[in-house]
Amino acid sequence: MVSSVMPSSCADILAELEAKACEGVRKVYRKQGIAQALGVMMGDIRALAKPLKKQHALGLELWASGWYEARVLATLLLDPKALTEEACVTLAESCDSAQVLDKLTDYVLTATKWAEPLRARWLDLDEPLLGRAGWNLMIAAVQADKQGVLDLAGLLAKIEAELPAAPRPKKEAMNMCLVMIGVHHPAYTARAIAAGERLGRWDDRPVHKGCTSSYPPEWIPAAIALRTKRR
């Protein structure tokens, strides 16, 4: 039986995560290439994080455990203001899956004062995960660019030229960046769709019912329609 007492240490939290583990979820994670996973659903991880709030030292302990779920939880506890640039690099370099890397960049690194230098450091790397990290940070910059600071035309040209030869993890982030340019910057929507058409349908994964294709000419209009509906 799972304790109702809020866990307060790394060992307590790992025990709580293990108690919530499910073999079916573990199998799903393994299919996604996540080897060191207990099998805990994201909803359970978020529920565990909510009362803990920001606890940087605890987050670092959980990250050091190596477990996927503990690292995802850590990204919700780490304090971006407490990280040095090299600490950010160390965390990113220790990622062993695209899934945990995405959580780290989205929840932590984009909120640090090092986001721009890290983006420049990683954007052109061939290493699949660090290259993905650079493009994840670029996605955040594209979404936040309300003043037109970024060279979006140059960025679209870069994506179109480099995406075909990029390793799959990096390619996925580059594709999302292309989509976000089209969605968040109406002046570039047509250009982003055209670039997607020229790049073609490189993602051969099946599109499940209720999901949107990763093909930019389909994804961009669907995302724009959803944003319009929510307003």
Secondary structure, 3 states (H helix, E strand, C coil): CCCCCCCCCHHHHHHHHHHCCCHHHHHHHHHCCCCCCCCCCHHHHHHHHHHHCCCHHHHHHHHHHCCHHHHHHHHHHCCHHHCCHHHHHHHHHCCCCHHHHHHHHHHCHHHCCCHHHHHHHHCCCCCHHHHHHHHHHHHHHHHHCCCCCCCHHHHHHHHHHHHHHCCHHHHHHHHHHHHHHHHHCHHHHHHHHHHHHHHCCCCCCCCCCCCCCCCHHHHHHHHHHHHHHHC
